[in-house]
């Protein structure tokens, strides 16, 4: 396993990061099996573990905390804050009020005295980013976190945060955690160049593109829209929709490419993000031990220029064949009132 410095923090992290979104009720409810997955990942040389307070409503953090007993000092532990936790107001977002509460809750569930990387899970337009940076800096000073970053922020939000930090003499985001795969390359246009410009570490999620690069979904094959991810968002998987056919056609070409270089499609998919010079670590999120072993098996895979050129032919750089599940969408697109003038003010004369 190779190791890289995380965004100028001086912290060395493995090129694979163990993602734990599938630990708990949403994925694998067997705490003991999840702990064995964590231990196996550490034994493979992975020293970077990523979770979030909202994964299975805090259960994932509890599992990770139990699994790291006796091995905490050897692990770079990351978690996240932003999404709604429980019922009631002011239990989500990026405000000082909520972050101060949320970090204590995460520390308790993780059963640790500190968090190595604390990440803001999504932008919050209801909170001034100055307030967010200020409270995160205070948490560093208090020793509760060692460094902080953002997750799934668009490039303009990252730039704004850095400008605010500079103007207000505040500590800045050191990392970004965006979705990135062969089928979702949109971040190559701006997010990754911006991250490099600011010297940020980048840990990418969803290298298997919501399962499309797992080999489970094939062109012409039966796709069960009543179970798994397909049941949650059938419009993303229904082969009757032209956009989904484009994904499946790309998958067929990628399977052929993987066969030609002697690897599996998932191995090709996980190796791809690591070829980008801006990427520090790729998050792999197994639900079972078998999935973990299959993913780490290809950790030594090197994609040569000819292979990367062929990938560029299948999915051009900077193109999203689909919008990753859970990726942030701008309120300017979701709110019609932000895209349309009032009726009487739409003409030129």
C-alpha positions as CSV (number, residue, x, y, z in Angstrom):
1,X,0.0,0.0,0.0
2,X,1.3,3.4,-0.9
3,X,1.0,6.4,1.3
4,X,0.7,10.1,0.5
5,X,0.7,13.3,2.5
6,X,-2.9,14.6,3.1
7,X,-3.1,18.2,1.7
8,X,-0.1,19.7,3.4
9,X,-1.2,18.6,6.9
10,X,1.9,16.4,7.3
11,X,-0.4,13.4,7.9
12,X,0.4,10.3,5.8
13,X,-2.6,8.3,4.6
14,X,-2.9,5.2,2.5
15,X,-3.9,5.5,-1.2
16,X,-7.0,3.5,-0.3
17,X,-9.3,4.8,2.4
18,X,-11.8,2.5,4.1
19,X,-15.3,4.0,3.7
20,X,-17.9,2.8,6.3
21,X,-21.2,4.1,4.9
22,X,-22.3,0.5,4.5
23,X,-21.7,-0.3,8.2
24,X,-24.9,-0.4,10.2
25,X,-28.6,-0.7,9.4
26,X,-28.3,0.8,5.9
27,X,-25.9,-1.9,4.8
28,X,-24.3,-4.5,7.1
29,X,-26.0,-4.6,10.6
30,X,-23.5,-7.2,11.9
31,X,-21.2,-5.2,14.1
32,X,-18.7,-8.0,14.6
33,X,-18.4,-8.7,10.8
34,X,-17.9,-4.9,10.2
35,X,-15.2,-4.9,12.8
36,X,-13.5,-7.8,11.0
37,X,-13.6,-5.8,7.8
38,X,-11.9,-2.9,9.5
39,X,-9.2,-5.1,11.0
40,X,-8.6,-6.8,7.6
41,X,-8.3,-3.4,5.9
42,X,-5.7,-2.3,8.5
43,X,-3.8,-5.6,8.0
44,X,-3.7,-4.8,4.2
45,X,-2.0,-1.5,5.0
46,X,-4.9,0.8,4.9
47,X,-4.5,3.4,7.7
48,X,-7.3,5.8,6.7
49,X,-10.9,5.3,7.8
50,X,-13.8,7.5,6.8
51,X,-17.2,7.7,8.3
52,X,-19.9,10.3,9.0
53,X,-22.4,11.1,11.8
54,X,-25.4,10.5,9.5
55,X,-24.3,7.0,8.3
56,X,-27.0,4.7,9.7
57,X,-27.9,7.6,12.1
58,X,-24.6,7.3,14.0
59,X,-24.4,3.5,14.1
60,X,-21.5,3.5,11.6
61,X,-19.4,5.7,14.0
62,X,-20.2,3.4,16.9
63,X,-19.1,0.4,14.9
64,X,-15.9,2.1,13.9
65,X,-15.2,3.2,17.4
66,X,-15.5,-0.4,18.7
67,X,-13.4,-1.8,15.8
68,X,-10.5,0.6,16.5
69,X,-10.1,-0.3,20.2
70,X,-6.4,-0.9,20.8
71,X,-5.5,0.4,17.3
72,X,-6.6,4.0,17.4
73,X,-3.1,5.5,17.3
74,X,-2.3,3.7,14.0
75,X,-5.3,5.1,12.2
76,X,-6.1,8.4,10.5
77,X,-9.8,8.7,11.4
78,X,-12.2,11.0,9.4
79,X,-15.8,11.8,10.0
80,X,-18.3,14.4,8.8
81,X,-21.0,16.8,9.9
82,X,-23.9,18.6,8.1
83,X,-26.9,16.3,7.6
84,X,-30.0,16.2,9.9
85,X,-29.4,14.1,13.0
86,X,-32.7,13.2,14.8
87,X,-35.8,15.3,15.0
88,X,-36.1,19.0,15.6
89,X,-34.6,22.2,14.4
90,X,-30.9,23.2,14.6
91,X,-29.7,19.6,14.4
92,X,-28.0,20.0,11.0
93,X,-26.1,22.4,8.9
94,X,-22.7,24.1,9.3
95,X,-23.5,26.6,12.1
96,X,-21.3,27.1,15.1
97,X,-24.2,26.0,17.3
98,X,-24.6,22.6,15.6
99,X,-21.0,21.8,14.9
100,X,-20.0,22.3,18.5
101,X,-22.7,19.8,19.5
102,X,-22.1,17.4,16.6
103,X,-18.4,17.0,17.2
104,X,-19.0,16.0,20.8
105,X,-21.6,13.5,19.7
106,X,-19.2,12.0,17.1
107,X,-16.3,11.8,19.7
108,X,-18.6,9.9,22.0
109,X,-19.8,7.5,19.4
110,X,-16.3,6.9,18.1
111,X,-15.0,6.6,21.7
112,X,-12.0,8.7,21.0
113,X,-10.4,11.9,22.3
114,X,-9.8,13.4,18.8
115,X,-10.8,13.2,15.2
116,X,-7.9,13.5,12.6
117,X,-10.0,14.9,9.8
118,X,-13.4,16.6,10.4
119,X,-15.3,17.3,7.2
120,X,-18.2,19.5,6.3
121,X,-20.4,17.1,4.4
122,X,-22.1,19.6,2.1
123,X,-22.4,23.4,1.6
124,X,-24.9,25.3,3.8
125,X,-26.1,28.5,2.2
126,X,-27.9,29.4,5.4
127,X,-24.6,29.7,7.3
128,X,-21.8,32.2,6.5
129,X,-18.7,30.1,5.6
130,X,-16.8,32.5,7.9
131,X,-18.7,31.1,10.9
132,X,-18.0,27.5,9.8
133,X,-14.3,28.1,9.4
134,X,-14.1,30.0,12.7
135,X,-15.7,27.2,14.7
136,X,-13.6,24.5,13.0
137,X,-10.4,26.5,13.8
138,X,-11.5,26.7,17.4
139,X,-12.0,22.9,17.5
140,X,-8.4,22.5,16.2
141,X,-7.1,24.8,19.0
142,X,-9.1,22.8,21.5
143,X,-7.5,19.6,20.4
144,X,-10.8,17.9,19.4
145,X,-9.8,17.7,15.7
146,X,-6.5,17.8,14.0
147,X,-7.5,19.1,10.5
148,X,-10.7,19.9,8.6
149,X,-12.0,19.8,5.1
150,X,-15.1,19.9,3.0
151,X,-17.0,17.3,1.0
152,X,-18.8,17.5,-2.3
153,X,-18.3,21.3,-2.6
154,X,-18.4,22.8,-6.1
155,X,-15.3,24.7,-7.2
156,X,-16.8,28.1,-6.6
157,X,-17.6,27.3,-3.0
158,X,-14.1,26.0,-2.3
159,X,-12.6,29.2,-3.8
160,X,-14.9,31.4,-1.7
161,X,-14.0,29.5,1.5
162,X,-10.3,30.0,0.8
163,X,-10.8,33.7,0.1
164,X,-12.8,34.2,3.3
165,X,-10.1,32.3,5.3
166,X,-7.4,34.6,3.8
167,X,-9.3,37.8,4.4
168,X,-10.3,36.9,8.0
169,X,-7.1,35.2,8.9
170,X,-8.9,31.9,9.6
171,X,-7.6,28.4,9.0
172,X,-8.7,26.9,5.7
173,X,-10.1,23.7,4.3
174,X,-7.2,21.3,3.9
175,X,-9.1,18.6,2.0
176,X,-12.1,18.0,-0.4
177,X,-14.0,14.7,-0.7
178,X,-15.8,14.7,-4.1
179,X,-17.5,11.9,-6.1
180,X,-15.2,10.6,-8.9
181,X,-15.3,7.7,-11.2
182,X,-14.9,6.8,-14.9
183,X,-18.6,7.5,-15.4
184,X,-18.6,10.7,-13.3
185,X,-15.6,12.8,-14.4
186,X,-17.2,16.3,-14.0
187,X,-14.8,17.3,-11.2
188,X,-11.9,17.1,-13.6
189,X,-13.0,20.4,-15.1
190,X,-12.8,22.6,-12.0
191,X,-12.9,20.9,-8.6
192,X,-9.6,19.0,-9.0
193,X,-7.7,21.9,-10.6
194,X,-8.9,24.1,-7.8
195,X,-7.8,21.6,-5.2
196,X,-4.4,21.4,-6.7
197,X,-4.1,25.1,-6.8
198,X,-4.8,25.4,-3.1
199,X,-2.7,22.4,-2.2
200,X,-5.7,20.4,-0.8
201,X,-5.8,16.7,-0.2
202,X,-8.5,14.9,-2.2
203,X,-10.2,11.7,-1.1
204,X,-12.7,10.6,-3.7
205,X,-15.9,8.6,-3.2
206,X,-18.0,6.2,-5.3
207,X,-15.3,4.8,-7.6
208,X,-17.8,2.1,-8.6
209,X,-20.3,4.7,-9.7
210,X,-23.2,3.5,-7.6
211,X,-22.6,-0.1,-8.7
212,X,-22.5,0.5,-12.4
213,X,-18.7,-0.4,-12.4
214,X,-19.2,-3.4,-10.2
215,X,-20.1,-5.6,-13.1
216,X,-23.6,-6.2,-11.6
217,X,-25.4,-4.2,-14.3
218,X,-24.8,-5.2,-18.0
219,X,-26.3,-4.1,-21.3
220,X,-29.0,-6.5,-22.3
221,X,-29.1,-8.1,-18.9
222,X,-32.0,-8.2,-16.5
223,X,-31.9,-5.3,-14.0
224,X,-34.0,-5.7,-10.8
225,X,-35.5,-2.3,-10.1
226,X,-37.1,-3.6,-6.8
227,X,-33.9,-4.2,-4.7
228,X,-30.7,-2.5,-3.7
229,X,-29.7,0.9,-5.1
230,X,-32.0,0.4,-8.1
231,X,-35.0,0.3,-5.8
232,X,-34.0,3.6,-4.2
233,X,-33.5,5.5,-7.5
234,X,-35.0,3.4,-10.4
235,X,-34.7,6.2,-12.9
236,X,-30.9,5.9,-12.6
237,X,-31.0,2.2,-13.6
238,X,-34.0,1.6,-15.8
239,X,-32.6,0.5,-19.2
240,X,-35.7,1.9,-20.9
241,X,-34.2,5.4,-20.3
242,X,-31.7,6.5,-23.0
243,X,-29.3,8.0,-20.5
244,X,-29.0,4.7,-18.7
245,X,-28.3,2.9,-21.9
246,X,-25.3,5.2,-22.5
247,X,-23.9,4.2,-19.1
248,X,-24.4,0.5,-19.9
249,X,-22.8,0.9,-23.3
250,X,-19.8,2.5,-21.6
251,X,-19.7,-0.4,-19.1
252,X,-19.5,-3.0,-21.9
253,X,-16.5,-1.2,-23.4
254,X,-14.8,-0.9,-20.0
255,X,-15.3,-4.6,-19.4
256,X,-13.6,-5.3,-22.6
257,X,-10.7,-3.0,-21.7
258,X,-10.4,-4.6,-18.2
259,X,-10.2,-8.0,-19.8
260,X,-7.5,-6.9,-22.2
261,X,-5.2,-5.8,-19.4
262,X,-6.0,-8.8,-17.2
263,X,-8.0,-7.2,-14.4
264,X,-11.6,-7.0,-13.2
265,X,-13.9,-4.1,-13.9
266,X,-14.0,-3.0,-10.2
267,X,-10.2,-3.1,-10.1
268,X,-10.0,-0.9,-13.2
269,X,-12.6,1.4,-11.7
270,X,-10.8,1.8,-8.3
271,X,-7.4,2.3,-10.0
272,X,-8.7,5.1,-12.3
273,X,-9.0,7.9,-9.8
274,X,-5.6,7.3,-8.4
275,X,-4.0,8.1,-11.7
276,X,-5.1,11.8,-11.4
277,X,-2.3,13.9,-9.8
278,X,-4.8,15.8,-7.6
279,X,-6.2,12.6,-5.9
280,X,-4.6,11.6,-2.6
281,X,-6.8,8.6,-1.6
282,X,-9.7,6.7,-3.0
283,X,-12.5,5.6,-0.7
284,X,-13.6,2.0,-1.0
285,X,-16.8,1.2,0.8
286,X,-17.3,-2.6,1.1
287,X,-20.3,-4.1,2.8
288,X,-18.8,-7.6,3.1
289,X,-15.4,-9.1,3.6
290,X,-15.6,-10.5,0.1
291,X,-16.1,-7.1,-1.4
292,X,-13.1,-5.7,0.6
293,X,-10.8,-8.5,-0.6
294,X,-11.9,-8.1,-4.2
295,X,-11.2,-4.4,-4.1
296,X,-7.8,-4.5,-2.4
297,X,-6.7,-7.3,-4.6
298,X,-6.1,-4.8,-7.4
299,X,-4.2,-2.2,-5.2
300,X,-1.0,-2.7,-7.2
301,X,-2.7,-2.2,-10.6
302,X,-1.0,0.6,-12.6
303,X,-3.0,2.0,-15.6
304,X,-0.5,2.9,-18.4
305,X,-1.1,5.8,-20.8
306,X,-2.6,3.5,-23.5
307,X,-5.2,2.3,-21.0
308,X,-6.0,5.8,-19.8
309,X,-6.2,7.0,-23.4
310,X,-8.8,4.3,-24.1
311,X,-10.8,5.3,-21.0
312,X,-10.8,8.9,-22.4
313,X,-12.2,7.6,-25.6
314,X,-15.0,5.8,-23.8
315,X,-15.9,8.7,-21.5
316,X,-14.3,12.0,-22.4
317,X,-12.5,13.9,-19.7
318,X,-14.8,16.2,-17.6
319,X,-18.0,14.5,-18.6
320,X,-20.6,13.0,-16.3
321,X,-22.5,10.2,-17.8
322,X,-24.6,10.4,-14.7
323,X,-25.0,12.6,-11.6
324,X,-23.6,10.7,-8.6
325,X,-26.1,9.7,-5.9
326,X,-25.9,12.2,-3.0
327,X,-23.9,14.8,-4.9
328,X,-24.6,18.4,-4.0
329,X,-27.0,20.3,-6.3
330,X,-27.1,24.1,-6.4
331,X,-30.2,25.7,-4.9
332,X,-30.0,28.0,-7.9
333,X,-31.1,25.1,-10.1
334,X,-33.6,23.5,-7.7
335,X,-35.5,26.8,-7.0
336,X,-37.4,27.9,-10.0
337,X,-37.7,31.5,-8.6
338,X,-33.9,31.8,-8.8
339,X,-33.9,30.9,-12.5
340,X,-36.9,32.9,-13.7
341,X,-37.7,36.5,-13.5
342,X,-41.3,37.5,-12.6
343,X,-43.6,37.2,-15.6
344,X,-43.9,40.9,-16.3
345,X,-40.1,41.4,-16.3
346,X,-39.1,38.8,-18.9
347,X,-39.3,40.9,-22.1
348,X,-36.7,43.2,-23.7
349,X,-39.1,46.0,-24.2
